[in-house]
Structure formats: structure tokens, C-alpha cells
Amino acid sequence: MKKRATALALVLCLALTACGGREDSRGQGLFQRASGMEEDTVLLTVDGREVPAWRYLYWLRRCCGRLQEQYRSAGLTLDWNAPVEGGTLADYVKDQALADTALYATVENWADSHGCALDEVDLAALESAWAEKAAEYGGEEAYLRRLAGMGLDRARMEEITAVGRLYAKLYGLYLEEGSTLAPEPEALEAFALERGGITVDRVLFAAGEDREAARQRAAEAFARLNTAEDQRAEFAALAAAGDDPAGPRTFTLGDGMLDEALEAAAQTLEEGQCSGILETGEGFSILLRGETDRSGVEEAYFDYLLQEAAENAAVRLTEDYTALDPAAFAAQALRETE
């Protein structure tokens, strides 16, 4: 499966709110009325994990509602048959809902594989969250009616919310050095470079009108660096006296901050290592590779790995899924919840 699920989908499971949805007291559930299928029937599997229809239809309703609101806000008429890349708008929401479904199932599969399960603290947190939301809506019965308008009941709501707590447990395991989920340092470093850029400081001797004089100054500076007891302090002094006042800067490849030749040289340096003398049209440079900016990289890499796993999961679809018409489903489901 090659459909990227947004990481924001996981935000929902941490603080699920009963937004949208009219009170519903009829016999069949919202999703059965809108789709014509039994809500607990297995609609698909993700790496062998069976997913009931209601979980996929929950995401499909959200995707349809979000798209409808975007069109409404723009003053446009929503045509589910309108062509978009890869198909129609109906195909698009169907695929997006499948991606969200696969992401949640992948979290559960990872939790099973790595021995992460809800404990008493998690169960108590779910109970507390339920009590808070029930009070917010004026009592449990009122809250249950609200959830029914979203196609949920208490068990389903807590099942979705529990995935968020599993995600947090998996991330905690991922941060433990030596754990089964701990990333390879080399892989994390490569990801940090790709996402966070490369940090360098530079000593520059601008060519100006006398290029040979600048070359000589660069050679003298390089010699001073090689004999300095504190190379970093010497580099800082040379950089401050040089022709590049910018100081340390973080760049990403191709952003134009540095000449391509300097970018290429920076990539070959280890953290704390100085380059040789690098000649460009601007003049003569000596680079010092700084520490890679890893702020936020650990969590971003974890989400990247999780989404890659979801995208590459073995998804098996049933005939019911293939026959599902998103436009017809949306017409019924959204009409009831507006």
C-alpha cells in the first residue's frame, strides 16, 4: 500500500472529541445505514490484523466531512466524480481513509510485536477521560447519544483512543537505548542530515582585487589551525576576523546558502572537523563542521518509520470494500450528522 497517512491522525486518539453528529436513537448504527453493511464485518486486514468495517467507515466519514467543509468554505460545489491525480475525489477520500486505518492498525501490530500493552495506569486514564467527556456533555447518556451520531459507542471510542496510548508506549520504547525499537545511530544521523541540515562555521578570505594575497592569508590561517592547541578557539578567532560575518549556520543541500563546492565539502566532514582550504569564485574558505541539529529528529524519525511501515503493510481488501461507494456513503452519513 502506497498511501501516506498524515501524522496528525494520531492526535485524534490522544484527545478524541465528539465533534459533529446529531443525536441518534435508531436501531441500526450510522455506518450500517450509510453503507448497507454489518459494522462488525471484517472489511480488510493489515499485515494479518482484521479490521472491522466500522473502523474504516469512521475514518471515511471524517475524510468526507473534511473535504465537504473545505469545498463549502471555498464556495464550491463538491463533485465526487471530479478527476484528481490517480482517480476521482471519491477515490481520493477512500484512499485517505484506508491510509488512516492502516496507520492505526500498524500501531497495534507494532505494540503486539514489541510487547507493549495497556496497563492499569492506562486503563485508569481511559476511565478518567471518559468521565471528563461525559461531564462535559451533561452526563453519560447525553455523551453516548453524541457518540452514536459519530458512529461510535463507548467501547469503540475507547478502542480508538487506546491506540494513542500504545503509540506513546512504543515511542518510549524507541527512546530506550538498546531496546528492540531503538534506531540505528547511523540511520538517525542520516535522517537528521536530510531533515535538519548541516551546521558549519566558515573562515573566508575574499578574493577581492588580489586573489593571490587572499590565497596566502588562507594558507597562513590554515597553518595556525593545524598547530593550535585549541583548534576550535583558534577557528572562532579566525572566523571573527575573516570576511564572512554570518557565523555558524545550518543549511540544507541546494538552499543556496553556500557554494555547491562548499556544500559538498561540508558533507564529508565529521562533527568538529576542519576542512582544507577550499577555493571558489568568492575566495578561499576553511569550514568547521558543527553538531548536527537533532532537535525534534527523534520523534520525526519514529513517525517516519511508523508511516513507512503503514504504507508498506500487506493490506488485503474484501469485496465489500471494493463495492463501497464513498459518494453514496457520504451523502447518507453526512446528511445525518450535519
ABEGO torsion letter per residue (X at the ends): XBBBBBAAAAAAAABBBBBEEBBBABABBAAAAAAGBBAABBABBBGGBBBBAAAAAAAAAAAAAAAAAAAAAAGBBBBAABBBBGEBAAAAAAAAAAAAAAAAAAAAAAAAAAGBBBBAAAAAAAAAAAAAAAAAAGEAAAAAAAAAAAGBBAAAAAAAAAAAAAAAAAAAAAABBGBAABBBAAAAAAAAAAAAEBBBBBBBBBAEABAAAAAAAAAAAAAAAAABABAAAAAAAAAAABABAAEBBBBBBGAGABBAAAAAAAAABBBGBBBBBBBBAAEBBBBBBBBBBABGAAAAAAAAAAAAAAAABBBBBBAAAAABBAAAAAAAAAAAAX
